[in-house]
Amino acid sequence: MRPKIYLFGDSITESSFAGGGWGASLTNHFSRRVDMVVRGFGGYNTRWALKVIDKVFPPAPAADSGVGEAEAPLAVTVFFGANDASLPDRHAAFQHVPVDEYKQNLCSIVSFLKRRWPRTHVLLITPPPIHEAARLLYPYGENKLGLPERTNEAAGSYAKACLSIAAEFEAPAIDLWTKMQQFPGWQTALLWDGLHLTERGNRIVFEEVVEKLKGEGLSLETLLADLPLITDIDPNDPLKAFEI
């Protein structure tokens, strides 16, 4: 069986297979080597993610099944926080999760994955920055206050919390909140509605994930194609390559 990488998160993960999406780019990059399995849920926060996590991931094989670690995914990306960081006194308050609970929820998510698959790499991704002016143009629900339901300052607090959990578990992490703000004009170049990623923003996530996975030993150089490549087939004796 071809190994898998799960992408677990909110709408930024759910839409990652759209045109130019970071999930689609990962599938293309790891073609013939790894299957990407998208488990993104638009609007979800870490509180809701914990409610469904048992349904999201396949159960661990029984000890006597003979399957063992072979069915474990190579890695899981955990990309939550953009919804948790919704402000508690604005129109998306139902999505808000206090930052201390967010940290505990992330801890529980990572612990769950590590218990199920001890050797699987868990890669944490912080929420992206927020362009507040653009959020006013794309309100979710009725915005009676006329104020953005998210702020960049709040997103930064959740990004910092995410990184602290990664450090606690000695897990790889992508500080997307900081990374994206290093690009001039990031507000519109990388975000189309002040929250969700443009094609260029998706490219940044893709490149960062590839780099972090490479640091964990998962790269095109280390992952084998599951069947003979055309370059491995002898034109004078094509079937020899299939004598496995």
C-alpha positions, 0 to 999 in steps of 0.5 A: 500500500502506498503510504499516506499523509493526512491533512487535518484542519479547518477551511484552509485545509478543506479548500487545499485541493482547489486550483493552486491549493497547497494540498493539491501541490503536495499531491503533485509533488509526492506523486507515485510516492505518498497519497494525501488524505484531506480531512479539512472541516470549514469553520471548525475550531479545536474544540469541535475537532476533538469531538470528531477526531475518532471519526476522522482517523482510522482506528489503530490495528489490533495488536494481533492483526499482523498489520502494526505500524505498516498502516500508520500515516507518515505524517499528519498536518494539524492546522487549526486556530483561525476560527478559535481566534474569532473574538468572543464579543463579535459576530463569530463568537460561536467559533471562539475558543479561549487561548488557554483551552486552544493550547490544551485542545492542541495538546490533546490532538497531538497526544491522540495522534501519538498514541494511535501512531507513535512513529507518525510525524505530527506537523503543527501549522499556526493560523495565518495573519488577518487583514482586518479591513478585508474581513469587513468586506466578507462577513460571516453572518450579520455584522451588526457592530461593523467590526472585524470578527478577527484581528491580527493581534489575536491571531498572533496570540494563537500562533504563539500558543501553537508554537509553544505546544509544538515545542512541548512535544518537540514536534515540527511547526510552521509559523505561518503567522510570522512567515506570511507577514514577511512578504510586502503587501501580504494583506492582499497578495497572500489572502483573498478575503483577509483570512483565506489563502490566495494561490500565492499564499497556498504556495507558501504553505506548500513550500513550508510543509515540504521543507518541514517534512524533508527535515523529518526525513520525508522527501522525494529522495527518501520515499520510493515510488510504489511501482517501477518508473518508466525510466526503470523499464528496459525497452529491450525487456520491458517485463523484467522490471515487473519481476518483483 
